[in-house]
Amino acid sequence: QVQLVESGGGLVQPGGSLRLSCAASGIRFSDYVMGWYRQAPGKQRELVATATTSGNTNYADAVKGRFTISRANANNRVYLQMNNLKPEDTAVYYCNARYFYNNAQTWGQGTQVTVSS
């Protein structure tokens, strides 16, 4: 059974940084595209970033140049380094695993990120 567990959220001031971590279990990690999504109150869930096993990455325009996704294939983890955080980055951040061969998806439980002074 696929399980994703996020950690690293919290409260940070504007301009600060946070690093989110997602630990995956129950999967062959290399078969999955890993990603981060977020959902702010009253808004739809949106893509933040994705990363393939081969290292290809994709970012939402709103986070380009500020966020970096990376994956450690040896220990089944994916990270999201978030710098220069803005109040509009406030949301619940979800880890996502998408099976490369049929696009079946699994979600983590989410971790809250709040950017406020």
N, C-alpha and C positions, 0 to 999 in steps of 0.2 A: 504494500500500500504506500502510495506516494505521500510524503509529509514534508511540508515546508514550514520552518519556524524562523520568524523575523526577530531581530533585536536591534537596539541602538537608537530608537527614537527618543524624543524628549523635548524640552523647552530650550530654545536658544534665541539670543538676541539677533536682530537684523545685522547682516554682515558676518555672522558666525558660521561655524561649520559643524556638521554631524556626519557620522559614518554609519550606514545601515548594513546589517549583515543578515544573510538568509542561509540557513543550513538545510540541505535537502537530504532526504533519506528515502529508501525504498525504490530508487530509480537507478538506471544506468545513466549517469549524469551527462555523458557525452552525447546521448540521443536527444537532448532537450535544448531548446532555446530558452534561456533564462532572462527574465525581465523584471522591471519594477513599474508599478502603476500607482496612481494616487487618486484619492477621492476626497474632495473638499465638501463641507456641509452644503447641501442643496445643489450639488453639481454631480455630473456623471463621472464615473471612473475614467481616467485618461492614462494613456501611455506616458511613461517618463523615459525609460531607456530599455534596450534589449541588447543581449550579447550572445553570439553563437560560440560553439566550441572552438571554431577556428579563429575566433578573435574579432569577427565583424561586429561592430556596434552601431546602434541607431539611437538617436536622441530626439525628444520633443524640442521644438524650437525654443520654448520658454526656458529650457535648462541648459541649452548648448553653451559650452564655455564655462559653466559653473559646476555641473555634475559630471561624475565619471563612474561608469559601470565597469566592474571587473569580475572575473570569475577565477576561482582556484579549483581547477578540475581534479586535482589530486585529493582534495578533501571535501568535494561536493558543496562548495560555498560560492555564493555570489554576493558582491558588495556594491554599495552605492555611496560614493564619496560626494558629499554635498557642501559646496563652498559658497561664500557670499550669499547666504540665504536671505530670502525676502519674505515679508508677511504673506504674500500670495502663494508661497510654497507650503503654507500650513495646510495639512491634510493627513488622512490616514494613508500610509504607504503599504502597498501589498507586493509581496514577492509572487512571481508567476513562473510556472514551468510549462512550456508548450512542447509536446512530443513532436519531433521533427517529421515523423512519417505520416501522422494523421491529424495533427493540430489539436489533439486532446489536451485540455488545460487543467492545471491544478493551481489552487491559490493558497497562500498562507493566511493567517488570521489577521494580519495587519499590525502596524505599529504607528502610533500617533507622533507626528512631528508638528510642533507649534513654534512659529517664529513671531516673537513679540518682545517689545521693550517693556 
